[in-house]
């Protein structure tokens, strides 16, 4: 099953002027989220908050992405993006 990834307007707005490096990180994270949003990868770790909210921490702590996976759904909603560069 593939998950559909949506972004709240705040995350979408931040990406419009984001540096290329951040866009690359986010692209890699989204590719993994489409397959399994609860699993970490070599590029990032995942911290769970409760049963349906997670934070992906980019390699080296360069930023993080908080997202929500509604139970029983096939959607991932990107909630907050922070880049420390």
FENBEL-V506895 format. One record per backbone hydrogen bond with DSSP energy under -1.0 kcal/mol. NH is the residue of the N-H (numbers start at 1). CO is the residue of the C=O. If there is no record, write none. Layout:
[[NH	CO] [NH	CO]]
//
This chain:
[[3	34] [4	74] [6	76] [8	78] [12	8] [13	9] [14	10] [15	11] [18	15] [23	19] [24	20] [25	21] [26	22] [27	23] [28	24] [29	25] [30	26] [31	27] [32	28] [33	29] [34	30] [35	32] [36	32] [39	36] [41	44] [45	57] [47	55] [49	53] [53	49] [54	67] [55	47] [56	65] [57	45] [58	63] [59	43] [61	58] [62	59] [64	82] [65	56] [66	80] [67	54] [68	77] [69	52] [73	70] [76	4] [77	68] [78	6] [79	66] [80	66] [82	64] [84	62] [85	62]]
//
